[in-house]
Amino acid sequence: MPQINIDPVNRIEGHQKWEVDVNTDGRSHDAKVKGMMFRGFEIILQGRDPRDAIIICGRI
């Protein structure tokens, strides 16, 4: 099964790597996104409405 690796993903804050497994018919079978830099946004946003991320992370 072919795999598409996109590393590094730029134009974002931090570093990411994308791995996508593709079936023979060209459709994605499995996808993983790996963040290699921890900034703590995940902890700050736990239990909040997802729409709060736009405001909170945009100001940090």
Sequence and secondary structure as in RCSB ss.txt:
>XXXX:A:sequence
MPQINIDPVNRIEGHQKWEVDVNTDGRSHDAKVKGMMFRGFEIILQGRDPRDAIIICGRI
>XXXX:A:secstr
  EEEEEEE SSSS EEEEEEE TTS EEEEEEEE    SHHHHTTTS TTHHHHHHHH 
